[in-house]
């Protein structure tokens, strides 16, 4: 169990870093935020693999994915995070540029 958690944290760090590298723009995020981004991306990638390709149907929809799925999921999560925070800043009257 502890090995799985450590694997998930390391995979989250790598996937989150790669997602932040691939998506242009500034993301003031800590290392913890990058790990959370990657872990969330891993589960998004696992869900997409399950939904689109029928991969690992016996494991269910909520499952971690490999590095490629994790990076794709982290990019999606990062773009969604930016859209939500940009919309929230615009509704407060702040300039989001």
HELIX and SHEET records of a PDB file:
HELIX    1   1 UNK A    2  UNK A   22  1                                  21    
HELIX    2   2 UNK A   31  UNK A   53  1                                  23    
HELIX    3   3 UNK A   57  UNK A   59  5                                   3    
HELIX    4   4 UNK A   67  UNK A   91  1                                  25    
END                                                                             
